[in-house]
Amino acid sequence: MSSSNKNLSTYSTTNLEPIGIHRIALVVAEWNTEVTASLYAGALDTLLKHGIAIENIEKIDVPGSFELTLAAQWQAQRSDIDAVICLGCVVQGDTKHFDFICEAVAHGITNVALKYSKPIIFGVLTTNNMQQAFDRAGGKHGNKGDEAAITALKMLSIKPIIHL
């Protein structure tokens, strides 16, 4: 379902059980900061609302969305980090740069998650224009940061059930 048909800040509570003490890294791209700051605020608020203590949340700023993957890997390597949420915004331009960045970031985040067997969450907006980004960063379609935080919490809550 596309986000134009769903509010990103609306979620089910299935597999959203109290999960104990976890440390979560929020890796945030500085490019399109007017959008990524809102994504960060949404993710932070959601984590706090669901019981993650502020001292267990670490924010790491990176220059752009392309750099999210390496910073996520650095955080995933840490034994004291249980999940990493990657927040960024890539807006379509006139060149193929958009396609290359989006594909690289999606593959990179997936590879880090598989390599470290930790939730590495893709909270990256890939939009056609800035208005679509604003609509998904606290606007009429909710906040992708909320969705990314809930995804991390849900993955942490199901890991003990399915992890060997």
C-alpha angles and dihedrals in degrees: 000000000000120000089244086072098041136051107236091211094058116088142160121247093225108129090006099120127150102283105191124230115345134165116221129190119210110203109195129190115226093207108099087013093174086067101034092050088059091047089052092048091051094048093046093049092049094049091049092046089055096051107268106141117235091238088059093057119083125189120208119185120209129184098249146343093277089063093054092087099056093043089048089052092050089052094044090054089062114095091212094059116084100180139008124211115200115204123188145132128224117184122199113253136177096281138057090258089101092058094048094048095045093048094045093049094047093049093042094053091047092050093050091050092051094043095052100028090229131121107268104178126211104221095159122132114218105189140165093230144000094263090060088050092051090047089057097041099065099317133106094314095050125242126309087205090065090049093048092051092049090048091054092048092048092049091050091050094052097041095083089051096054104021117106 
